[in-house]
Amino acid sequence: SNLGFGLLGYIFERASGKSYEELVQTYVSLKLGLKNTTTKPTGDQKALVATPYRKENRAYETKPFKMGKLVSAGGIFSSVSELSNLMVNQMAAYQSYSNGKEAGPLVLTKQKKHF
């Protein structure tokens, strides 16, 4: 649920004493070299964002939501190449985990072994 992810981001902020943006930068963007993955895009980064349109009126241009404290529920901006990089890292972490090695930092769930 989006509200659940928003609450989780808020808990991360309170527990760490850092903003969600700082956490994204520390644990995701800087670690993986993602220069355009952020919750606070610069002017140049905003220029790269696709223009959203209303689904019921495709001619009506809208703007991305200002997420506020719910930024962890869907307020991360990124590029296609960086999302691909993140996916490749996620797959490598999962492969490492499924081969019996220590789980990588991007593995989100633990699989049950079936006998």
All heavy atoms as an XYZ file, in Angstrom:
890
protein
N       0.841     -1.185      0.000
C       0.000      0.000      0.000
C       0.881      1.242      0.000
O       1.942      1.268      0.630
C      -0.932     -0.017      1.196
O      -0.415      0.672      2.296
N       0.471      2.255     -0.731
C       1.244      3.502     -0.777
C       1.364      4.132      0.604
O       2.423      4.646      0.966
C       0.616      4.492     -1.755
C       0.885      4.110     -3.189
O       1.720      3.257     -3.476
N       0.169      4.725     -4.096
N       0.279      4.104      1.368
C       0.330      4.681      2.706
C       1.345      3.936      3.571
O       2.091      4.539      4.337
C      -1.052      4.656      3.365
C      -1.149      5.367      4.706
C      -0.718      6.819      4.592
C      -2.557      5.271      5.248
N       1.416      2.629      3.415
C       2.392      1.826      4.154
C       3.825      2.215      3.807
O       4.674      2.351      4.688
N       4.104      2.418      2.505
C       5.442      2.844      2.101
C       5.742      4.260      2.589
O       6.867      4.576      2.958
C       5.614      2.755      0.577
C       5.884      1.361      0.108
C       4.874      0.620     -0.473
C       7.132      0.792      0.264
C       5.113     -0.673     -0.908
C       7.385     -0.504     -0.162
C       6.370     -1.241     -0.749
N       4.718      5.125      2.594
C       4.896      6.467      3.133
C       5.239      6.435      4.609
O       6.132      7.137      5.082
N       4.546      5.596      5.349
C       4.805      5.440      6.786
C       6.193      4.863      7.020
O       6.932      5.316      7.895
C       3.733      4.549      7.417
C       3.875      4.275      8.912
C       3.854      5.573      9.707
C       2.771      3.336      9.378
N       6.576      3.885      6.222
C       7.893      3.273      6.360
C       9.001      4.306      6.116
O       9.978      4.371      6.860
C       8.027      2.109      5.381
C       9.214      1.199      5.555
C       9.248      0.583      6.942
C       9.174      0.099      4.497
N       8.838      5.150      5.088
C       9.814      6.210      4.833
C       9.917      7.179      6.001
O      11.012      7.600      6.386
N       8.784      7.524      6.577
C       8.762      8.413      7.741
C       9.490      7.765      8.919
O      10.271      8.410      9.618
C       7.312      8.751      8.113
C       7.196      9.615      9.338
C       7.510     10.973      9.280
C       6.781      9.075     10.545
C       7.410     11.766     10.415
C       6.678      9.872     11.682
C       6.998     11.209     11.608
O       6.908     11.988     12.728
N       9.246      6.476      9.136
C       9.931      5.754     10.223
C      11.443      5.737      9.976
O      12.233      5.947     10.899
C       9.369      4.326     10.368
C       7.938      4.393     10.905
C      10.249      3.465     11.261
C       7.176      3.080     10.836
N      11.854      5.502      8.725
C      13.288      5.533      8.389
C      13.893      6.894      8.732
O      14.990      6.975      9.273
C      13.518      5.250      6.911
C      13.294      3.821      6.497
C      13.097      3.518      5.168
C      13.272      2.781      7.422
C      12.904      2.206      4.756
C      13.071      1.472      7.027
C      12.895      1.182      5.686
N      13.171      7.961      8.388
C      13.668      9.314      8.694
C      13.825      9.513     10.196
O      14.850     10.013     10.662
C      12.714     10.375      8.135
C      12.768     10.525      6.646
C      11.845     11.627      6.149
O      10.779     11.865      6.749
O      12.200     12.248      5.134
N      12.802      9.145     10.951
C      12.840      9.336     12.408
C      13.938      8.493     13.047
O      14.651      8.956     13.926
C      11.481      8.974     13.020
C      10.333      9.869     12.591
C      10.414     11.212     13.185
N      10.345     11.097     14.638
C       9.952     12.024     15.446
N       9.593     13.179     14.968
N       9.940     11.839     16.740
N      14.066      7.240     12.611
C      15.052      6.334     13.211
C      16.484      6.732     12.865
O      17.386      6.585     13.691
C      14.789      4.901     12.756
N      16.693      7.264     11.668
C      18.052      7.593     11.224
C      18.446      9.036     11.524
O      19.632      9.361     11.566
C      18.187      7.354      9.721
O      17.419      8.304      8.992
N      17.455      9.918     11.690
C      17.756     11.337     11.859
C      18.143     11.998     10.545
O      18.663     13.108     10.530
N      17.886     11.318      9.423
C      18.210     11.851      8.094
C      16.937     11.965      7.270
O      15.948     11.277      7.534
C      19.177     10.905      7.368
C      20.513     10.774      8.047
C      21.403      9.829      7.273
C      22.757      9.722      7.968
N      23.647      8.810      7.254
N      16.974     12.822      6.259
C      15.824     12.944      5.366
C      15.766     11.720      4.452
O      16.762     11.019      4.260
C      15.943     14.206      4.503
O      16.989     14.050      3.549
N      14.593     11.478      3.877
C      14.457     10.346      2.960
C      15.397     10.519      1.768
O      15.983      9.555      1.294
C      12.999     10.197      2.508
C      12.768      8.906      1.778
C      12.742      7.699      2.460
C      12.604      8.875      0.401
C      12.546      6.501      1.804
C      12.411      7.684     -0.266
C      12.386      6.509      0.435
O      12.207      5.318     -0.225
N      15.555     11.742      1.292
C      16.494     12.016      0.190
C      17.910     11.606      0.569
O      18.611     10.978     -0.225
C      16.449     13.491     -0.208
C      17.532     13.916     -1.182
C      17.460     13.245     -2.561
O      16.435     12.620     -2.888
O      18.449     13.345     -3.302
N      18.350     11.943      1.776
C      19.688     11.538      2.217
C      19.824     10.014      2.242
O      20.859      9.477      1.856
C      19.994     12.094      3.608
C      20.187     13.593      3.659
C      20.332     14.093      5.088
O      19.334     14.023      5.847
O      21.442     14.536      5.428
N      18.780      9.337      2.674
C      18.809      7.876      2.726
C      18.868      7.277      1.320
O      19.632      6.339      1.067
C      17.600      7.345      3.492
C      17.553      7.724      4.978
C      16.200      7.370      5.576
C      18.684      7.062      5.740
N      18.081      7.826      0.399
C      18.110      7.350     -0.990
C      19.504      7.551     -1.577
O      20.056      6.659     -2.223
C      17.040      8.069     -1.849
C      17.258      7.841     -3.344
C      15.640      7.621     -1.444
N      20.068      8.736     -1.338
C      21.414      9.007     -1.869
C      22.449      8.056     -1.268
O      23.256      7.470     -1.980
C      21.815     10.466     -1.620
C      21.024     11.466     -2.426
C      21.128     11.218     -3.918
O      22.205     11.008     -4.456
N      19.985     11.223     -4.583
N      22.434      7.886      0.049
C      23.430      7.061      0.736
C      23.327      5.589      0.369
O      24.332      4.950      0.066
C      23.282      7.215      2.265
O      23.471      8.585      2.609
C      24.294      6.359      3.008
N      22.129      5.041      0.391
C      21.967      3.596      0.252
C      21.637      3.113     -1.155
O      21.720      1.913     -1.418
C      20.913      3.089      1.236
C      21.361      3.260      2.658
C      20.862      4.276      3.452
C      22.340      2.431      3.189
C      21.299      4.454      4.754
C      22.786      2.598      4.488
C      22.264      3.607      5.264
O      22.711      3.777      6.547
N      21.286      4.030     -2.058
C      20.944      3.600     -3.416
C      21.765      4.371     -4.452
O      22.618      3.796     -5.132
C      19.427      3.759     -3.696
C      19.086      3.321     -5.112
C      18.597      2.982     -2.685
N      21.519      5.666     -4.572
C      22.092      6.447     -5.672
C      23.612      6.467     -5.676
O      24.234      6.121     -6.686
C      21.549      7.878     -5.639
O      20.153      7.859     -5.802
N      24.227      6.880     -4.579
C      25.690      6.966     -4.542
C      26.338      5.587     -4.605
O      27.346      5.391     -5.279
C      26.157      7.722     -3.300
C      25.752      9.192     -3.243
C      26.140      9.817     -1.914
C      26.375      9.965     -4.401
N      25.738      4.623     -3.936
C      26.281      3.264     -3.894
C      26.312      2.632     -5.284
O      27.228      1.890     -5.614
C      25.450      2.416     -2.944
C      26.062      1.065     -2.640
C      25.263      0.358     -1.572
C      25.964      0.589     -0.262
N      25.457     -0.183      0.833
N      25.298      2.949     -6.112
C      25.197      2.333     -7.441
C      25.560      3.289     -8.571
O      25.417      2.948     -9.740
C      23.782      1.781     -7.646
C      23.351      0.693     -6.663
C      21.896      0.331     -6.870
C      24.244     -0.531     -6.793
N      26.027      4.491     -8.226
C      26.415      5.457     -9.256
C      25.241      6.000    -10.056
O      25.373      6.272    -11.242
N      24.103      6.191     -9.416
C      22.894      6.686    -10.079
C      22.800      8.203     -9.882
O      22.288      8.669     -8.875
C      21.658      5.971     -9.522
C      21.698      4.442     -9.535
C      20.455      3.860     -8.876
C      21.871      3.913    -10.940
N      23.280      8.961    -10.839
C      23.368     10.422    -10.690
C      22.041     11.144    -10.874
O      21.901     12.282    -10.474
C      24.399     10.963    -11.674
C      25.787     10.453    -11.375
C      26.798     10.949    -12.371
C      28.148     10.374    -11.988
N      29.012     10.147    -13.105
N      21.072     10.496    -11.508
C      19.777     11.129    -11.743
C      18.647     10.448    -10.989
O      17.481     10.571    -11.355
C      19.455     11.150    -13.246
C      20.299     12.156    -13.981
O      20.405     13.307    -13.576
N      20.932     11.720    -15.058
N      18.964      9.719     -9.930
C      17.945      9.072     -9.108
C      17.875      9.826     -7.793
O      18.818      9.824     -7.011
C      18.283      7.579     -8.899
O      18.329      6.953    -10.190
C      17.253      6.896     -8.035
N      16.748     10.503     -7.574
C      16.625     11.438     -6.458
C      15.160     11.684     -6.123
O      14.278     11.385     -6.928
C      17.313     12.770     -6.826
O      17.210     13.685     -5.745
C      16.719     13.407     -8.061
N      14.911     12.241     -4.967
C      13.559     12.693     -4.624
C      13.432     14.202     -4.821
O      12.341     14.744     -4.728
C      13.203     12.357     -3.159
O      14.072     13.068     -2.292
C      13.296     10.870     -2.900
N      14.564     14.859     -5.069
C      14.577     16.315     -5.256
C      15.355     16.655     -6.522
O      16.522     17.051     -6.464
C      15.219     16.990     -4.044
C      14.417     16.804     -2.773
C      15.033     17.520     -1.603
C      14.167     17.322     -0.377
N      14.688     17.983      0.799
N      14.716     16.503     -7.699
C      15.434     16.761     -8.942
C      15.811     18.239     -9.100
O      15.070     19.126     -8.696
C      14.454     16.334    -10.019
C      13.115     16.358     -9.369
C      13.343     16.105     -7.906
N      16.982     18.445     -9.684
C      17.443     19.802    -10.001
C      16.668     20.299    -11.228
O      15.924     19.538    -11.855
C      18.939     19.792    -10.344
O      19.134     19.013    -11.533
C      19.776     19.233     -9.206
N      16.886     21.542    -11.595
C      16.239     22.097    -12.785
C      16.555     21.296    -14.037
O      15.674     21.019    -14.849
N      17.826     20.912    -14.213
C      18.222     20.108    -15.370
C      17.548     18.741    -15.346
O      17.130     18.226    -16.385
C      19.739     19.930    -15.423
C      20.473     21.214    -15.774
O      19.834     22.147    -16.306
O      21.692     21.280    -15.522
N      17.449     18.138    -14.167
C      16.799     16.830    -14.053
C      15.295     16.953    -14.317
O      14.703     16.079    -14.945
C      17.058     16.218    -12.683
C      18.489     15.780    -12.490
C      18.814     15.440    -11.049
O      18.306     16.077    -10.131
N      19.669     14.445    -10.860
N      14.673     18.032    -13.860
C      13.240     18.241    -14.097
C      12.941     18.357    -15.587
O      11.888     17.931    -16.052
C      12.742     19.488    -13.369
C      12.593     19.306    -11.881
C      12.102     20.585    -11.226
C      12.046     20.430     -9.720
N      11.647     21.671     -9.060
N      13.892     18.915    -16.340
C      13.717     19.063    -17.782
C      13.663     17.700    -18.487
O      13.144     17.590    -19.594
C      14.836     19.915    -18.368
N      14.176     16.661    -17.843
C      14.183     15.318    -18.428
C      12.916     14.528    -18.136
O      12.693     13.471    -18.719
C      15.392     14.533    -17.897
C      16.764     15.116    -18.185
C      17.839     14.321    -17.465
C      17.025     15.156    -19.681
N      12.080     15.031    -17.228
C      10.872     14.312    -16.813
C       9.813     14.389    -17.915
O       9.551     15.455    -18.463
C      10.315     14.890    -15.488
C       8.989     14.251    -15.116
C      11.332     14.704    -14.373
N       9.210     13.243    -18.237
C       8.137     13.207    -19.225
C       6.936     13.998    -18.710
O       6.654     13.999    -17.509
C       7.727     11.766    -19.503
N       6.248     14.663    -19.597
C       5.069     15.431    -19.224
C       3.886     14.485    -19.026
O       3.532     13.745    -19.938
C       4.716     16.454    -20.317
O       5.836     17.304    -20.512
C       3.489     17.269    -19.940
N       3.276     14.493    -17.838
C       2.095     13.639    -17.627
C       0.826     14.317    -18.159
O       0.720     15.548    -18.166
C       2.043     13.505    -16.103
C       2.726     14.722    -15.581
C       3.726     15.135    -16.618
N      -0.099     13.489    -18.629
C      -1.384     13.976    -19.118
C      -2.495     13.236    -18.392
O      -2.315     12.113    -17.952
C      -1.507     13.755    -20.631
C      -0.544     14.588    -21.430
C       0.744     14.151    -21.685
C      -0.922     15.844    -21.896
C       1.641     14.925    -22.401
C      -0.035     16.628    -22.613
C       1.242     16.165    -22.862
O       2.121     16.936    -23.562
N      -3.655     13.867    -18.293
C      -4.804     13.225    -17.630
C      -5.273     12.047    -18.471
O      -5.332     12.143    -19.695
C      -5.931     14.228    -17.454
C      -5.575     15.359    -16.492
C      -6.767     16.248    -16.282
N      -7.805     15.548    -15.568
C      -8.072     15.722    -14.278
N      -7.389     16.589    -13.579
N      -9.041     15.045    -13.708
N      -5.609     10.941    -17.820
C      -6.034      9.763    -18.575
C      -7.403      9.959    -19.231
O      -7.668      9.398    -20.280
C      -6.010      8.517    -17.710
C      -7.004      8.479    -16.597
C      -6.881      7.192    -15.812
C      -7.852      7.183    -14.657
N      -7.746      5.955    -13.893
N      -8.260     10.777    -18.623
C      -9.581     10.986    -19.215
C      -9.587     12.091    -20.271
O     -10.562     12.265    -20.977
C     -10.636     11.269    -18.129
C     -10.477     12.587    -17.397
C      -9.503     12.531    -16.231
O      -8.944     11.469    -15.918
O      -9.301     13.588    -15.618
N      -8.492     12.854    -20.346
C      -8.369     13.905    -21.362
C      -6.893     14.030    -21.729
O      -6.160     14.801    -21.120
C      -8.920     15.230    -20.829
C      -8.842     16.337    -21.870
O      -8.301     16.159    -22.947
N      -9.388     17.489    -21.530
N      -6.466     13.268    -22.697
C      -5.047     13.177    -23.059
C      -4.467     14.503    -23.550
O      -3.262     14.641    -23.647
C      -4.835     12.111    -24.128
C      -5.277     10.731    -23.707
C      -4.285     10.122    -22.805
N      -4.741      8.773    -22.433
C      -4.159      8.040    -21.559
N      -3.100      8.475    -20.954
N      -4.617      6.858    -21.265
N      -5.290     15.482    -23.826
C      -4.793     16.790    -24.256
C      -4.497     17.698    -23.056
O      -3.887     18.754    -23.218
C      -5.808     17.464    -25.182
N      -4.925     17.295    -21.848
C      -4.770     18.126    -20.658
C      -3.483     17.763    -19.924
O      -3.356     16.690    -19.347
C      -5.990     17.953    -19.734
C      -5.985     18.877    -18.551
C      -6.314     20.228    -18.687
C      -5.639     18.406    -17.292
C      -6.292     21.079    -17.587
C      -5.618     19.250    -16.191
C      -5.946     20.587    -16.354
O      -5.919     21.413    -15.264
N      -2.527     18.672    -19.985
C      -1.226     18.487    -19.339
C      -1.350     18.663    -17.830
O      -2.066     19.541    -17.364
C      -0.279     19.560    -19.903
C       1.163     19.259    -19.790
C       2.015     20.309    -20.495
O       1.974     20.383    -21.728
O       2.709     21.045    -19.773
N      -0.672     17.824    -17.087
C      -0.649     17.960    -15.629
C       0.794     18.073    -15.158
O       1.716     18.130    -15.956
C      -1.322     16.753    -14.943
O      -0.569     15.578    -15.239
C      -2.747     16.575    -15.402
N       0.977     18.103    -13.870
C       2.315     18.172    -13.277
C       2.477     17.006    -12.298
O       1.495     16.538    -11.741
C       2.513     19.491    -12.540
C       2.454     20.708    -13.443
C       2.858     21.938    -12.684
C       2.743     23.199    -13.459
N       3.246     23.303    -14.751
N       3.719     16.557    -12.095
C       3.921     15.507    -11.086
C       3.455     15.988     -9.714
O       3.513     17.182     -9.405
C       5.434     15.296    -11.088
C       5.904     15.828    -12.395
C       4.955     16.947    -12.749
N       2.964     15.056     -8.900
C       2.520     15.389     -7.549
C       3.695     15.837     -6.690
O       4.808     15.356     -6.840
C       1.895     14.174     -6.858
C       0.578     13.764     -7.418
C       0.438     12.536     -8.042
C      -0.527     14.591     -7.323
C      -0.782     12.138     -8.561
C      -1.752     14.198     -7.844
C      -1.874     12.961     -8.457
N       3.419     16.732     -5.745
C       4.379     17.048     -4.690
C       4.036     16.100     -3.555
O       2.978     16.211     -2.946
C       4.266     18.514     -4.279
C       4.713     19.445     -5.388
C       4.685     20.881     -4.973
C       5.152     21.717     -6.140
N       5.104     23.127     -5.871
N       4.919     15.152     -3.285
C       4.610     14.047     -2.390
C       4.722     14.380     -0.905
O       4.130     13.701     -0.088
C       5.517     12.856     -2.710
C       5.396     12.359     -4.140
S       3.798     11.652     -4.547
C       3.862     10.140     -3.635
N       5.510     15.387     -0.543
C       5.667     15.710      0.866
C       6.216     14.536      1.655
O       7.164     13.885      1.242
N       5.608     14.230      2.796
C       6.068     13.121      3.642
C       5.768     11.758      3.034
O       6.231     10.744      3.528
C       5.453     13.211      5.047
C       6.114     14.241      5.912
C       7.548     13.834      6.184
C       8.249     14.815      7.082
N       9.675     14.560      7.158
N       5.008     11.706      1.937
C       4.727     10.430      1.282
C       5.688     10.152      0.125
O       5.436      9.292     -0.708
C       3.279     10.400      0.776
C       2.212     10.366      1.863
C       0.821     10.458      1.248
C       2.338      9.103      2.689
N       6.810     10.862      0.088
C       7.771     10.702     -1.002
C       8.226      9.255     -1.154
O       8.455      8.781     -2.261
C       8.967     11.672     -0.843
C       9.876     11.267      0.295
C       9.751     11.763     -2.136
N       8.312      8.515     -0.079
C       8.749      7.119     -0.162
C       7.683      6.225     -0.800
O       7.952      5.079     -1.132
C       9.131      6.594      1.217
O       8.056      6.731      2.118
N       6.495      6.741     -1.009
C       5.414      5.980     -1.638
C       5.388      6.168     -3.149
O       4.515      5.640     -3.815
C       4.069      6.394     -1.048
N       6.328      6.901     -3.704
C       6.345      7.066     -5.165
C       6.915      8.381     -5.632
O       6.592      8.830     -6.725
N       7.774      9.005     -4.857
C       8.317     10.305     -5.227
C       9.771     10.282     -5.660
O      10.456     11.287     -5.541
N      10.246      9.148     -6.157
C      11.634      9.078     -6.613
C      11.670      9.281     -8.114
O      10.932      8.641     -8.859
C      12.294      7.737     -6.223
C      12.371      7.613     -4.703
C      13.681      7.614     -6.843
C      12.964      6.318     -4.198
N      12.512     10.192     -8.558
C      12.729     10.457     -9.975
C      13.976      9.709    -10.413
O      14.945      9.619     -9.663
C      12.945     11.958    -10.211
C      11.714     12.786     -9.966
C      11.365     13.167     -8.687
C      10.914     13.177    -11.020
C      10.228     13.930     -8.447
C       9.777     13.938    -10.803
C       9.441     14.316     -9.518
N      13.962      9.192    -11.629
C      15.124      8.484    -12.151
C      15.075      8.518    -13.672
O      14.104      8.991    -14.267
C      15.143      7.039    -11.645
O      16.385      6.439    -11.912
N      16.118      8.003    -14.302
C      16.150      7.894    -15.761
C      15.977      6.427    -16.144
O      16.167      5.525    -15.320
C      17.482      8.422    -16.299
O      18.545      7.578    -15.877
N      15.638      6.185    -17.390
C      15.460      4.816    -17.867
C      16.758      4.028    -17.719
O      16.752      2.889    -17.249
C      14.985      4.808    -19.335
C      14.992      3.404    -19.908
C      13.599      5.427    -19.438
N      17.884      4.641    -18.066
C      19.153      3.912    -17.964
C      19.494      3.592    -16.507
O      20.008      2.515    -16.212
C      20.290      4.702    -18.624
O      20.500      5.926    -17.966
N      19.178      4.491    -15.587
C      19.463      4.226    -14.179
C      18.505      3.193    -13.594
O      18.906      2.376    -12.772
C      19.464      5.530    -13.380
C      20.665      6.370    -13.756
C      20.863      7.594    -12.880
O      20.104      7.796    -11.920
O      21.816      8.333    -13.174
N      17.248      3.199    -14.025
C      16.324      2.160    -13.574
C      16.780      0.797    -14.091
O      16.677     -0.208    -13.392
C      14.901      2.461    -14.045
C      14.197      3.600    -13.323
C      12.859      3.900    -13.983
C      14.010      3.283    -11.853
N      17.312      0.771    -15.316
C      17.856     -0.477    -15.862
C      19.047     -0.933    -15.036
O      19.190     -2.127    -14.745
C      18.280     -0.286    -17.318
O      17.173      0.037    -18.110
N      19.911     -0.003    -14.646
C      21.071     -0.311    -13.806
C      20.600     -0.892    -12.472
O      21.132     -1.893    -11.990
C      21.903      0.954    -13.595
C      23.158      0.730    -12.782
O      23.387     -0.326    -12.216
N      23.976      1.757    -12.699
N      19.588     -0.289    -11.881
C      19.045     -0.773    -10.617
C      18.492     -2.187    -10.778
O      18.721     -3.066     -9.947
C      17.964      0.174    -10.104
C      17.355     -0.150     -8.746
C      18.415     -0.165     -7.654
C      16.263      0.841     -8.414
N      17.785     -2.440    -11.886
C      17.231     -3.764    -12.142
C      18.343     -4.805    -12.292
O      18.259     -5.900    -11.730
C      16.375     -3.750    -13.406
C      15.760     -5.101    -13.721
S      14.855     -5.136    -15.280
C      16.205     -5.006    -16.445
N      19.411     -4.476    -13.013
C      20.529     -5.403    -13.191
C      21.172     -5.704    -11.841
O      21.495     -6.858    -11.543
C      21.553     -4.824    -14.194
C      22.856     -5.591    -14.161
C      20.964     -4.827    -15.599
N      21.344     -4.698    -11.002
C      21.905     -4.912     -9.665
C      20.985     -5.772     -8.814
O      21.444     -6.623     -8.054
C      22.184     -3.573     -8.979
C      23.490     -2.980     -9.411
O      24.545     -3.380     -8.938
N      23.434     -2.046    -10.354
N      19.673     -5.554     -8.924
C      18.702     -6.366     -8.186
C      18.781     -7.819     -8.635
O      18.784     -8.736     -7.810
C      17.281     -5.825     -8.378
C      16.209     -6.647     -7.708
C      16.257     -6.601     -6.202
O      16.572     -5.571     -5.629
N      15.962     -7.697     -5.554
N      18.864     -8.051     -9.929
C      18.948     -9.411    -10.457
C      20.240    -10.091    -10.012
O      20.235    -11.271     -9.648
C      18.826     -9.388    -11.978
C      17.430     -9.026    -12.436
S      17.256     -8.622    -14.190
C      18.049     -9.959    -15.001
N      21.358     -9.349    -10.020
C      22.635     -9.917     -9.580
C      22.586    -10.258     -8.094
O      23.093    -11.304     -7.681
C      23.775     -8.938     -9.867
N      21.967     -9.402     -7.294
C      21.847     -9.674     -5.861
C      20.985    -10.902     -5.632
O      21.307    -11.754     -4.804
C      21.252     -8.462     -5.138
N      19.903    -11.022     -6.372
C      19.030    -12.182     -6.223
C      19.749    -13.454     -6.665
O      19.665    -14.490     -6.002
C      17.741    -12.006     -7.021
C      16.829    -13.198     -6.891
C      16.059    -13.367     -5.750
C      16.775    -14.171     -7.881
C      15.245    -14.471     -5.591
C      15.963    -15.281     -7.737
C      15.195    -15.423     -6.595
O      14.400    -16.507     -6.440
N      20.483    -13.377     -7.775
C      21.221    -14.546     -8.265
C      22.260    -14.985     -7.244
O      22.428    -16.167     -6.975
C      21.884    -14.237     -9.601
C      22.573    -15.437    -10.212
C      23.165    -15.126    -11.566
O      23.331    -13.980    -11.930
N      23.473    -16.164    -12.316
N      22.957    -14.026     -6.651
C      23.944    -14.328     -5.622
C      23.276    -15.023     -4.442
O      23.776    -16.009     -3.922
C      24.629    -13.044     -5.165
O      25.474    -13.286     -4.078
N      22.113    -14.528     -4.046
C      21.375    -15.104     -2.921
C      20.895    -16.515     -3.254
O      21.023    -17.435     -2.467
C      20.188    -14.211     -2.563
C      19.292    -14.788     -1.505
C      19.691    -14.812     -0.173
C      18.064    -15.327     -1.831
C      18.881    -15.356      0.808
C      17.246    -15.873     -0.862
C      17.667    -15.884      0.455
O      16.853    -16.421      1.421
N      20.365    -16.682     -4.454
C      19.806    -17.986     -4.808
C      20.891    -19.033     -5.050
O      20.617    -20.218     -5.038
C      18.890    -17.875     -6.027
O      19.616    -17.441     -7.155
N      22.141    -18.612     -5.248
C      23.254    -19.548     -5.400
C      23.883    -19.912     -4.060
O      24.951    -20.505     -4.019
C      24.325    -18.970     -6.324
C      23.864    -18.947     -7.771
O      23.013    -19.729     -8.161
N      24.416    -18.054     -8.559
N      23.245    -19.517     -2.952
C      23.719    -19.904     -1.631
C      24.726    -18.942     -1.017
O      25.201    -19.170      0.085
N      25.041    -17.867     -1.704
C      25.962    -16.884     -1.138
C      25.172    -15.940     -0.232
O      23.956    -15.963     -0.188
C      26.639    -16.083     -2.258
C      27.477    -16.949     -3.182
C      28.039    -16.116     -4.295
C      28.786    -16.994     -5.286
N      29.183    -16.241     -6.460
N      25.899    -15.080      0.440
C      25.235    -14.102      1.309
C      24.341    -13.198      0.473
O      24.695    -12.805     -0.633
C      26.294    -13.254      2.024
C      25.701    -12.274      3.006
C      26.766    -11.497      3.765
O      27.825    -12.073      4.036
O      26.518    -10.333      4.057
N      23.171    -12.863      0.986
C      22.229    -12.009      0.270
C      22.794    -10.611      0.098
O      23.426    -10.063      0.989
C      20.906    -11.941      1.030
N      22.567    -10.042     -1.074
C      22.983     -8.676     -1.345
C      22.028     -7.687     -0.713
O      20.934     -8.060     -0.275
N      22.400     -6.414     -0.676
C      21.574     -5.406     -0.016
C      20.266     -5.114     -0.740
O      19.374     -4.518     -0.177
C      22.472     -4.174      0.000
C      23.389     -4.382     -1.158
C      23.611     -5.865     -1.241
N      20.127     -5.544     -1.989
C      18.915     -5.239     -2.734
C      17.901     -6.365     -2.735
O      16.839     -6.245     -3.312
C      19.273     -4.876     -4.182
C      20.132     -3.632     -4.344
C      20.492     -3.423     -5.804
C      19.415     -2.411     -3.813
N      18.226     -7.485     -2.118
C      17.274     -8.588     -2.067
C      16.163     -8.215     -1.093
O      16.411     -7.923      0.069
C      17.958     -9.907     -1.650
C      16.920    -11.007     -1.480
C      18.986    -10.316     -2.689
N      14.943     -8.207     -1.584
C      13.834     -7.712     -0.778
C      13.081     -8.812     -0.045
O      12.460     -8.563      0.970
C      12.855     -6.945     -1.671
C      13.467     -5.758     -2.416
C      12.420     -5.127     -3.318
C      14.019     -4.741     -1.449
N      13.092    -10.014     -0.571
C      12.340    -11.077      0.069
C      13.193    -12.326      0.193
O      14.094    -12.558     -0.594
C      11.069    -11.435     -0.728
O      11.443    -11.843     -2.038
C      10.112    -10.270     -0.788
N      12.887    -13.127      1.179
C      13.593    -14.381      1.386
C      12.697    -15.498      0.872
O      11.527    -15.585      1.249
C      13.875    -14.561      2.877
C      14.810    -15.690      3.183
C      15.195    -15.668      4.651
C      16.232    -16.707      4.922
N      16.711    -16.661      6.306
N      13.225    -16.303     -0.011
C      12.454    -17.390     -0.598
C      12.479    -18.617      0.298
O      13.507    -18.949      0.865
C      13.025    -17.750     -1.979
C      12.983    -16.600     -2.962
C      11.573    -16.200     -3.316
O      10.721    -17.047     -3.511
N      11.315    -14.904     -3.377
N      11.349    -19.294      0.401
C      11.275    -20.536      1.141
C      11.771    -21.650      0.248
O      11.511    -21.682     -0.951
C       9.835    -20.838      1.557
C       9.291    -19.872      2.568
C       7.874    -20.247      2.936
C       7.314    -19.267      3.930
N       5.946    -19.591      4.304
N      12.519    -22.589      0.820
C      12.977    -23.742      0.066
C      11.886    -24.796      0.109
O      11.347    -25.101      1.165
C      14.283    -24.273      0.643
C      15.426    -23.316      0.429
C      16.735    -23.941      0.852
C      17.837    -22.931      0.613
N      19.156    -23.485      0.802
N      11.578    -25.337     -1.046
C      10.589    -26.402     -1.129
C      11.292    -27.734     -1.232
O      12.238    -27.891     -1.979
C       9.672    -26.200     -2.322
C       8.904    -24.914     -2.286
N       8.627    -24.214     -1.135
C       8.341    -24.175     -3.263
C       7.915    -23.136     -1.410
N       7.759    -23.085     -2.702
N      10.849    -28.701     -0.475
C      11.464    -30.028     -0.504
C      10.594    -30.996     -1.251
O       9.442    -30.958     -1.299
C      11.713    -30.534      0.943
C      12.690    -29.673      1.667
C      12.258    -28.671      2.505
C      14.047    -29.852      1.498
C      13.152    -27.867      3.196
C      14.959    -29.062      2.178
C      14.506    -28.067      3.022
